[in-house]
């Protein structure tokens, strides 16, 4: 089995997308991250779900986590609403994105697993022969494919 066969067309997002829309996709598709691609399909960065969660936390609470206890539950439940005004590009400009892990479309299952292990990531972008993103592979997909071969 090769990477192209495992690649899913999910987990790709553009820099102009709303972070709230990306967060919804992450939840609905069960993604640990999304790959940010340029308009021409070239992979740019990885935006992990932990970073999106962190964007919902106000700076004053990041500075003093004990303040999170004094925010009422109704207000805390609305924190995610602030993500609607953010674009993926704005997030990438303000934060250091996770390491972008890619594998070529013809990488074997072992090569994919090795790359994930090397980078300590659970998400890779599959690059086609032209370097454009074909899709993504999660660690769960690698394990699933490996188990089906056993």
Secondary structure, 3 states (H helix, E strand, C coil): CEHHHHCECCCEEECCCEHHHHHHHHHHHCCCEEEEECCCCEEEEEEEHHHHHHHCCCHHHHHCHHHHHHCCHHHHHCHHHHHHHCEHHHHHHHCCCECCCEEECCCEHHHHHHHHHHHCCCEEEEECCCCEEEEEEEHHHHHHHHHHHC
